[in-house]
Amino acid sequence: MKKKYHHYALGLFIEEILKIDHVNISKMCCEIDMSKETYEKLKKGMINV
């Protein structure tokens, strides 16, 4: 059975780094091959590991 973990802090950390470095979310997602939908789920802590 797969355990579900919610990583709210990771989403908050990424959001803060983006603000500090003035990084565009679209550009970041493109560079790391992440869809915007996945980014939104990560930011909200909805990614299960």
N, CA, C and O atoms as a Tinker XYZ file with bonds, in Angstrom:
   196  protein
     1  N      0.835000   -1.173000    0.000000    73     2
     2  CA     0.000000    0.000000    0.000000    64     1     3
     3  C      0.889000    1.249000    0.000000    63     2     4     5
     4  O      1.862000    1.336000    0.749000    81     3
     5  N      0.540000    2.191000   -0.839000    73     3     6
     6  CA     1.328000    3.409000   -0.982000    64     5     7
     7  C      0.936000    4.436000    0.073000    63     6     8     9
     8  O     -0.244000    4.737000    0.251000    81     7
     9  N      1.945000    4.975000    0.776000    73     7    10
    10  CA     1.686000    6.005000    1.773000    64     9    11
    11  C      1.580000    7.357000    1.084000    63    10    12    13
    12  O      2.246000    7.613000    0.081000    81    11
    13  N      0.743000    8.209000    1.630000    73    11    14
    14  CA     0.574000    9.543000    1.073000    64    13    15
    15  C      1.243000   10.556000    1.980000    63    14    16    17
    16  O      0.995000   10.588000    3.186000    81    15
    17  N      2.088000   11.377000    1.396000    73    15    18
    18  CA     2.750000   12.450000    2.108000    64    17    19
    19  C      2.421000   13.758000    1.395000    63    18    20    21
    20  O      2.423000   13.820000    0.166000    81    19
    21  N      2.145000   14.772000    2.151000    73    19    22
    22  CA     1.871000   16.076000    1.574000    64    21    23
    23  C      3.025000   17.010000    1.916000    63    22    24    25
    24  O      3.389000   17.157000    3.083000    81    23
    25  N      3.592000   17.633000    0.902000    73    23    26
    26  CA     4.781000   18.462000    1.062000    64    25    27
    27  C      4.453000   19.942000    0.890000    63    26    28    29
    28  O      4.886000   20.577000   -0.071000    81    27
    29  N      3.686000   20.481000    1.828000    73    27    30
    30  CA     3.326000   21.898000    1.761000    64    29    31
    31  C      4.570000   22.783000    1.810000    63    30    32    33
    32  O      4.658000   23.772000    1.082000    81    31
    33  N      5.515000   22.436000    2.652000    73    31    34
    34  CA     6.718000   23.251000    2.834000    64    33    35
    35  C      7.538000   23.326000    1.547000    63    34    36    37
    36  O      8.125000   24.368000    1.257000    81    35
    37  N      7.587000   22.257000    0.781000    73    35    38
    38  CA     8.339000   22.262000   -0.472000    64    37    39
    39  C      7.729000   23.257000   -1.449000    63    38    40    41
    40  O      8.452000   24.009000   -2.103000    81    39
    41  N      6.424000   23.266000   -1.551000    73    39    42
    42  CA     5.743000   24.224000   -2.423000    64    41    43
    43  C      5.992000   25.654000   -1.986000    63    42    44    45
    44  O      6.221000   26.527000   -2.823000    81    43
    45  N      5.949000   25.905000   -0.686000    73    43    46
    46  CA     6.211000   27.242000   -0.165000    64    45    47
    47  C      7.662000   27.658000   -0.416000    63    46    48    49
    48  O      7.938000   28.810000   -0.750000    81    47
    49  N      8.576000   26.715000   -0.252000    73    47    50
    50  CA     9.994000   26.990000   -0.496000    64    49    51
    51  C     10.223000   27.383000   -1.952000    63    50    52    53
    52  O     10.898000   28.375000   -2.226000    81    51
    53  N      9.677000   26.628000   -2.869000    73    51    54
    54  CA     9.838000   26.925000   -4.295000    64    53    55
    55  C      9.250000   28.293000   -4.619000    63    54    56    57
    56  O      9.860000   29.075000   -5.348000    81    55
    57  N      8.077000   28.581000   -4.084000    73    55    58
    58  CA     7.433000   29.869000   -4.317000    64    57    59
    59  C      8.299000   31.022000   -3.811000    63    58    60    61
    60  O      8.410000   32.045000   -4.487000    81    59
    61  N      8.905000   30.878000   -2.653000    73    59    62
    62  CA     9.754000   31.922000   -2.083000    64    61    63
    63  C     11.017000   32.124000   -2.922000    63    62    64    65
    64  O     11.423000   33.261000   -3.163000    81    63
    65  N     11.629000   31.048000   -3.359000    73    63    66
    66  CA    12.834000   31.142000   -4.192000    64    65    67
    67  C     12.514000   31.843000   -5.508000    63    66    68    69
    68  O     13.306000   32.653000   -5.989000    81    67
    69  N     11.362000   31.536000   -6.088000    73    67    70
    70  CA    10.978000   32.181000   -7.335000    64    69    71
    71  C     10.820000   33.686000   -7.148000    63    70    72    73
    72  O     11.205000   34.464000   -8.021000    81    71
    73  N     10.258000   34.099000   -6.018000    73    71    74
    74  CA    10.083000   35.533000   -5.740000    64    73    75
    75  C     11.428000   36.229000   -5.550000    63    74    76    77
    76  O     11.647000   37.327000   -6.063000    81    75
    77  N     12.323000   35.581000   -4.811000    73    75    78
    78  CA    13.627000   36.173000   -4.515000    64    77    79
    79  C     14.452000   36.347000   -5.790000    63    78    80    81
    80  O     15.053000   37.399000   -6.007000    81    79
    81  N     14.477000   35.312000   -6.631000    73    79    82
    82  CA    15.309000   35.325000   -7.838000    64    81    83
    83  C     14.590000   35.895000   -9.056000    63    82    84    85
    84  O     15.163000   35.945000  -10.145000    81    83
    85  N     13.335000   36.327000   -8.883000    73    83    86
    86  CA    12.548000   36.893000   -9.990000    64    85    87
    87  C     12.492000   35.940000  -11.188000    63    86    88    89
    88  O     12.720000   36.345000  -12.328000    81    87
    89  N     12.187000   34.682000  -10.913000    73    87    90
    90  CA    12.115000   33.659000  -11.945000    64    89    91
    91  C     10.664000   33.526000  -12.417000    63    90    92    93
    92  O      9.732000   33.531000  -11.613000    81    91
    93  N     10.498000   33.409000  -13.711000    73    91    94
    94  CA     9.193000   33.199000  -14.306000    64    93    95
    95  C      8.796000   31.726000  -14.145000    63    94    96    97
    96  O      9.590000   30.836000  -14.450000    81    95
    97  N      7.589000   31.470000  -13.674000    73    95    98
    98  CA     7.137000   30.099000  -13.428000    64    97    99
    99  C      7.130000   29.280000  -14.718000    63    98   100   101
   100  O      7.548000   28.122000  -14.715000    81    99
   101  N      6.665000   29.861000  -15.809000    73    99   102
   102  CA     6.630000   29.143000  -17.094000    64   101   103
   103  C      8.028000   28.727000  -17.535000    63   102   104   105
   104  O      8.238000   27.608000  -18.002000    81   103
   105  N      8.976000   29.642000  -17.381000    73   103   106
   106  CA    10.357000   29.339000  -17.764000    64   105   107
   107  C     10.935000   28.242000  -16.877000    63   106   108   109
   108  O     11.611000   27.338000  -17.368000    81   107
   109  N     10.670000   28.318000  -15.566000    73   107   110
   110  CA    11.160000   27.300000  -14.644000    64   109   111
   111  C     10.598000   25.925000  -15.012000    63   110   112   113
   112  O     11.343000   24.946000  -15.070000    81   111
   113  N      9.301000   25.849000  -15.257000    73   111   114
   114  CA     8.662000   24.571000  -15.597000    64   113   115
   115  C      9.252000   23.993000  -16.881000    63   114   116   117
   116  O      9.474000   22.787000  -16.987000    81   115
   117  N      9.498000   24.857000  -17.843000    73   115   118
   118  CA    10.092000   24.414000  -19.110000    64   117   119
   119  C     11.499000   23.864000  -18.884000    63   118   120   121
   120  O     11.856000   22.825000  -19.440000    81   119
   121  N     12.295000   24.554000  -18.075000    73   119   122
   122  CA    13.674000   24.145000  -17.822000    64   121   123
   123  C     13.774000   22.806000  -17.108000    63   122   124   125
   124  O     14.694000   22.033000  -17.377000    81   123
   125  N     12.854000   22.522000  -16.213000    73   123   126
   126  CA    12.934000   21.268000  -15.444000    64   125   127
   127  C     11.945000   20.217000  -15.943000    63   126   128   129
   128  O     11.734000   19.197000  -15.286000    81   127
   129  N     11.336000   20.466000  -17.110000    73   127   130
   130  CA    10.392000   19.530000  -17.730000    64   129   131
   131  C      9.235000   19.170000  -16.801000    63   130   132   133
   132  O      8.898000   17.998000  -16.634000    81   131
   133  N      8.639000   20.186000  -16.206000    73   131   134
   134  CA     7.490000   19.985000  -15.318000    64   133   135
   135  C      6.294000   20.732000  -15.910000    63   134   136   137
   136  O      6.423000   21.878000  -16.339000    81   135
   137  N      5.156000   20.091000  -15.930000    73   135   138
   138  CA     3.967000   20.770000  -16.437000    64   137   139
   139  C      3.471000   21.784000  -15.409000    63   138   140   141
   140  O      3.775000   21.675000  -14.221000    81   139
   141  N      2.710000   22.764000  -15.874000    73   139   142
   142  CA     2.171000   23.761000  -14.957000    64   141   143
   143  C      1.176000   23.124000  -13.990000    63   142   144   145
   144  O      1.060000   23.558000  -12.844000    81   143
   145  N      0.461000   22.097000  -14.446000    73   143   146
   146  CA    -0.484000   21.401000  -13.576000    64   145   147
   147  C      0.246000   20.724000  -12.418000    63   146   148   149
   148  O     -0.205000   20.774000  -11.273000    81   147
   149  N      1.376000   20.091000  -12.728000    73   147   150
   150  CA     2.179000   19.450000  -11.685000    64   149   151
   151  C      2.719000   20.488000  -10.721000    63   150   152   153
   152  O      2.733000   20.263000   -9.511000    81   151
   153  N      3.161000   21.621000  -11.243000    73   151   154
   154  CA     3.666000   22.691000  -10.388000    64   153   155
   155  C      2.577000   23.182000   -9.437000    63   154   156   157
   156  O      2.833000   23.377000   -8.249000    81   155
   157  N      1.372000   23.381000   -9.949000    73   155   158
   158  CA     0.263000   23.844000   -9.112000    64   157   159
   159  C     -0.059000   22.830000   -8.015000    63   158   160   161
   160  O     -0.336000   23.212000   -6.878000    81   159
   161  N     -0.024000   21.535000   -8.352000    73   159   162
   162  CA    -0.259000   20.499000   -7.346000    64   161   163
   163  C      0.834000   20.503000   -6.294000    63   162   164   165
   164  O      0.559000   20.351000   -5.104000    81   163
   165  N      2.081000   20.678000   -6.732000    73   163   166
   166  CA     3.206000   20.735000   -5.807000    64   165   167
   167  C      3.070000   21.935000   -4.873000    63   166   168   169
   168  O      3.284000   21.820000   -3.666000    81   167
   169  N      2.718000   23.069000   -5.435000    73   167   170
   170  CA     2.585000   24.290000   -4.671000    64   169   171
   171  C      1.485000   24.153000   -3.606000    63   170   172   173
   172  O      1.609000   24.692000   -2.506000    81   171
   173  N      0.426000   23.440000   -3.937000    73   171   174
   174  CA    -0.697000   23.266000   -3.004000    64   173   175
   175  C     -0.495000   22.079000   -2.064000    63   174   176   177
   176  O     -1.322000   21.834000   -1.185000    81   175
   177  N      0.595000   21.346000   -2.246000    73   175   178
   178  CA     0.855000   20.201000   -1.377000    64   177   179
   179  C      0.026000   18.989000   -1.729000    63   178   180   181
   180  O     -0.256000   18.159000   -0.865000    81   179
   181  N     -0.372000   18.871000   -2.988000    73   179   182
   182  CA    -1.244000   17.775000   -3.393000    64   181   183
   183  C     -0.490000   16.633000   -4.077000    63   182   184   185
   184  O     -1.115000   15.699000   -4.579000    81   183
   185  N      0.837000   16.694000   -4.103000    73   183   186
   186  CA     1.649000   15.634000   -4.717000    64   185   187
   187  C      1.830000   14.523000   -3.693000    63   186   188   189
   188  O      2.263000   14.771000   -2.567000    81   187
   189  N      1.500000   13.309000   -4.083000    73   187   190
   190  CA     1.673000   12.148000   -3.205000    64   189   191
   191  C      2.951000   11.416000   -3.592000    63   190   192   193
   192  O      3.221000   11.198000   -4.773000    81   191
   193  N      3.726000   11.044000   -2.596000    73   191   194
   194  CA     4.982000   10.315000   -2.831000    64   193   195
   195  C      4.858000    8.943000   -2.243000    63   194   196
   196  O      5.796000    8.150000   -2.322000    81   195
